[in-house]
């Protein structure tokens, strides 16, 4: 298994001297989903990523927008292309654009002019819990203005990186059904935060609804919990459930480094995932660890 190449379908880089990252440089968020993240509030540069990945056979990566200040959305894309020129990665860029703003089409056009841009991550407005209703709020997945902006992804040949809590997976399935020609990548395995039997049952139902849409794939990433250590046995159940629901052709390994590093090292993450998936056979592992991401994000290696 150690010789299976890796395309990391989700990681971040930031240089705090080159741009503004409010969540890293300004207000500290006590409600961050992994808890204390003070150790992330420093530069994370290509050499830091390579040090974290160590001897793992990473042959390509996909950079996902790192919440740089929203008036620097295109500047982040430009900087990442400069990083690629110097270091040879990332091989694909997922940029940011709001979908419900008057300048949505202009921002998408600017991003699309850069050759490594493959998609957009734009987080819709979501509720804080399953009990809250926010259907009439601007920026949700039911907002007509948001849906109009979303529809422009197809025009520019861009995918959507979807990041929502598990109680919004059914809403995301509705969006995927409305826009069948837009490829969608669910981030972080749909965030199965509630590991109780009831919580996992709700997560599975949402994942099953989303998986019915053939344009949706899932990143097997970020199994960390706010108040618990990284647990192999618990996370193995999540990984195997996700693969069972989506199938090996629609699953991609992703590290979410450096954020996931709050709970697990890169080596432990990769070795654990390969051990979890080994019973599926080498062909399945090759698809999950590099072929699917290479196809979905058009990564040149």
C-alpha positions, -999 to +999 in steps of 0.1 A: +000+000+000+029+024+007+036+028-030+001+041-039+005+077-050-016+104-033-033+135-046-044+154-016-078+168-026-080+194+001-054+214+019-046+251+027-016+274+026-013+310+040+013+337+043+002+361+069+025+388+055+010+386+021-027+389+029-054+393+055-069+362+071-093+376+097-098+342+115-061+338+119-050+375+125-080+392+141-109+379+162-104+344+177-134+321+173-142+302+205-167+281+187-142+267+161-153+232+152-121+216+165-117+238+196-085+256+204-068+266+171-042+291+183-014+269+169-027+276+134-023+313+138+011+314+120+023+310+084+016+277+067+037+278+036+046+251+010+077+240+029+054+235+060+031+214+040+059+193+026+073+189+061+039+177+074+035+153+045+070+139+051+078+108+031+042+102+019+041+098-019+021+130-026+022+136-064-003+165-065-026+187-044-057+207-045-057+240-026-090+251-011-096+288-003-084+295+032-109+323+042-086+351+031-103+385+035-132+386+010-119+417-007-088+397-015-105+367-031-088+371-065-055+381-048-055+347-031-058+330-065-030+351-079-007+343-050-014+305-053-004+306-089+029+323-079+033+295-053+028+269-081+054+286-102+080+283-075+071+250-059+051+230-085+020+227-064-009+231-058-020+215-091-055+228-088-071+258-070-106+261-054-112+298-051-139+318-032-168+339-045-201+348-030-231+336-050-256+362-038-237+394-046-241+418-076-204+412-085-207+374-085-203+370-123-174+394-124-155+376-096-161+342-112-148+355-145-116+368-128-110+335-111-117+315-143-090+335-161-064+317-140-054+283-154-053+263-122-088+273-110-112+244-111-140+254-087-154+276-060-159+270-023-187+293-012-202+285+022-240+291+022-256+305+053-265+276+076-284+272+109-265+266+142-286+235+149-311+212+132-339+229+151-333+263+137-351+274+105-335+300+083-353+295+050-360+332+044-325+345+051-303+358+024-274+335+014-290+302+021-293+274-004-330+283-009-323+320-016-332+328-052-303+353-055-279+326-042-293+300-066-289+324-095-252+330-086-247+293-082-261+287-117-232+307-132-207+279-122-218+259-152-211+289-175-175+291-163-170+253-162-164+254-124-173+229-097-186+236-062-169+226-030-198+221-006-192+226+032-223+224+054-232+208+087-249+174+084-284+188+089-281+207+056-271+177+035-307+173+023-308+209+012-276+205-007-291+174-024-318+197-037-292+221-052-274+192-068-306+180-084-314+214-097-279+218-113-270+183-126-242+196-148-222+212-120-198+188-103-200+190-065-175+178-039-187+174-004-161+186+021-151+167+052-173+136+049-203+157+057-191+165+093-204+135+113-199+154+145-226+136+165-213+101+170-243+089+189-265+062+172-292+088+165-266+114+153-250+089+129-284+078+116-293+114+107-258+119+091-263+087+070-297+098+058-283+131+046-254+114+029-277+089+012-299+118-001-269+136-014-254+104-030-285+100-051-273+129-072-246+115-096-228+149-098-218+147-062-185+132-048-172+132-013-139+140+003-129+115+030-114+141+053-116+158+087-128+133+112-116+154+141-140+162+169-140+192+192-137+175+226-122+141+217-089+126+204-087+112+169-100+076+172-092+050+146-121+026+153-148+053+153-134+070+122-131+037+104-168+033+107-174+068+092-150+061+063-165+028+054-200+041+057-192+070+034-176+047+008-205+023+010-229+052+004-211+070-024-191+041-040-153+040-046-156+060-078-169+091-060-146+092-029-114+112-026-087+112+001-081+147+015-059+158+044-074+192+054-039+202+066-029+221+085-063+222+102-066+184+107-031+186+123-048+198+154-059+162+160-037+139+139-004+138+120-002+134+083+015+101+086-010+087+110-039+100+088-026+083+056-016+050+072-049+048+091-069+055+059-050+030+039-055+004+066-092+011+068-096+008+031-072-021+024-100-047+024-115-030-006-085-039-027-057-020-045-079-007-073-103+009-049-074+025-030-058+039-061-092+055-071-097+070-036-061+082-031-054+097-065-074+087-096-107+102-085-092+135-075-071+136-106-102+132-127-126+155-107-101+184-104-082+178-136-049+177-118-019+175-141+009+153-125 
